[in-house]
Amino acid sequence: MLHQGWFIHNQHVVNMQKRGFTLIEMMVAVGLFVVVALISTSALIAMSAALRRSQNVRTVLDATSIAMDSMALRMTTKVRDIDFIIPGSSSIQFTHGRSPNTITYLYQLSGGRITLTKTPPDGSPSYLTPPTIRVDGLQFFVNNGVVDRATILIQTSGVADPTAKVDMQVTIVAQ
């Protein structure tokens, strides 16, 4: 005996209540899948771009910090020995030691990079900033008043990503 919804067709029992998905149902499911995939992909692309930008800013910040620390460390005990400079100048020169062991240090902005020239021993400039960043501005301000101090301002940006910018300032007080 057959239950309701079953019938015999060419000696085969067929269930009429069992059916597959319709074309419309399949199109709706595929459409929803495509929408979710597009939203997910765009979010992933945005996160990837944000990560890349963050890494570029971090690279510029690290390189700027290293250059700033190098200058500040060397200048900490030399603020009183700084030669006269024009306020806001992009170079500064100071001496250390007594004759005949006097060393002159010259920091300056040259070709988008900060250079240090030490005389003696070699007198040839060495770079404090890597080629991956460009120094857009370097300024020195010296106050030889009651409290001897110097202020350094640096503005840098990434070479690969010019929108990755860092502005940094440090004030050095004589010890």
BELBEL-V628430 format. One record per residue. N is the residue number from 0. SS is DSSP state (~ for helix, > for strand, _ for the rest). NEAR is the number of other C-alpha atoms within 8 Angstrom. D_LAST is the distance of its C-alpha to the last C-alpha in Angstrom with 1 decimal. Layout:
[[N,SS,NEAR,D_LAST] [N,SS,NEAR,D_LAST]]
This chain:
[[0,_,2,106.5] [1,_,5,103.6] [2,_,5,101.3] [3,_,4,100.6] [4,_,7,98.6] [5,>,10,99.9] [6,>,9,102.8] [7,>,8,104.4] [8,>,7,104.1] [9,_,4,106.0] [10,_,5,106.0] [11,>,6,102.2] [12,>,8,100.6] [13,>,8,98.1] [14,>,8,95.6] [15,_,8,95.5] [16,_,5,92.6] [17,_,5,90.2] [18,_,5,88.6] [19,_,4,85.4] [20,_,6,82.8] [21,_,6,84.1] [22,~,6,82.7] [23,~,6,81.1] [24,~,8,79.3] [25,~,9,78.0] [26,~,8,76.7] [27,~,8,75.0] [28,~,8,73.3] [29,~,8,72.2] [30,~,8,70.9] [31,~,8,68.8] [32,~,8,67.4] [33,~,8,66.5] [34,~,8,64.8] [35,~,8,62.7] [36,~,8,61.9] [37,~,8,60.7] [38,~,8,58.5] [39,~,8,57.0] [40,~,8,56.4] [41,~,8,54.8] [42,~,8,52.4] [43,~,8,51.6] [44,~,8,50.9] [45,~,8,48.7] [46,~,8,46.7] [47,~,8,46.4] [48,~,8,45.1] [49,~,8,42.5] [50,~,8,41.4] [51,~,8,41.2] [52,~,10,39.2] [53,~,8,36.8] [54,~,8,36.3] [55,~,11,35.7] [56,~,12,33.0] [57,~,8,31.4] [58,~,9,31.5] [59,~,16,29.8] [60,~,9,27.2] [61,~,8,26.4] [62,~,11,26.2] [63,~,13,24.1] [64,~,8,21.6] [65,~,9,21.5] [66,~,11,20.9] [67,~,11,18.2] [68,~,8,16.4] [69,~,9,16.9] [70,~,9,15.4] [71,~,10,12.4] [72,~,7,11.6] [73,~,8,12.1] [74,~,9,10.3] [75,_,11,6.9] [76,_,8,5.9] [77,_,12,8.7] [78,~,13,8.5] [79,~,8,9.3] [80,~,8,12.0] [81,>,10,13.8] [82,_,8,17.5] [83,_,4,19.3] [84,_,8,20.4] [85,_,6,22.9] [86,_,8,21.6] [87,_,7,22.8] [88,>,11,23.3] [89,_,10,23.9] [90,>,12,22.1] [91,>,12,18.9] [92,>,10,18.4] [93,>,11,15.6] [94,>,12,15.9] [95,>,10,14.4] [96,_,7,15.8] [97,_,6,18.4] [98,_,5,22.0] [99,_,4,24.1] [100,_,6,21.6] [101,_,10,19.8] [102,>,10,19.4] [103,>,12,19.4] [104,>,12,18.5] [105,>,12,20.6] [106,>,12,20.5] [107,>,11,23.6] [108,>,13,26.3] [109,>,7,29.5] [110,_,4,32.7] [111,_,8,31.2] [112,>,14,28.6] [113,>,13,25.0] [114,>,14,24.9] [115,>,12,22.5] [116,>,12,23.8] [117,>,13,22.3] [118,>,9,24.0] [119,_,8,24.9] [120,_,5,26.2] [121,_,6,28.4] [122,_,8,27.4] [123,_,6,29.1] [124,>,8,27.4] [125,>,7,26.7] [126,>,9,26.8] [127,_,11,24.0] [128,_,11,26.5] [129,_,8,29.9] [130,_,7,33.2] [131,_,8,34.0] [132,>,13,31.7] [133,>,11,31.6] [134,>,13,28.6] [135,>,9,30.2] [136,>,10,27.2] [137,>,14,23.7] [138,>,12,21.8] [139,>,14,18.5] [140,>,11,17.4] [141,>,10,14.8] [142,>,8,14.1] [143,>,8,13.0] [144,_,5,13.9] [145,_,4,12.6] [146,_,8,9.7] [147,>,12,8.7] [148,>,12,9.5] [149,>,12,12.0] [150,>,11,14.7] [151,>,12,17.0] [152,>,12,20.5] [153,>,14,23.0] [154,>,12,26.6] [155,>,14,28.6] [156,>,15,32.1] [157,>,16,34.3] [158,_,9,36.6] [159,_,5,39.4] [160,_,9,38.9] [161,_,8,37.5] [162,_,6,37.6] [163,_,11,34.8] [164,>,11,31.9] [165,>,11,28.2] [166,>,8,25.8] [167,>,8,22.1] [168,>,8,19.0] [169,>,9,15.3] [170,>,8,12.6] [171,>,11,9.1] [172,>,10,6.4] [173,_,11,3.8] [174,_,4,0.0]]
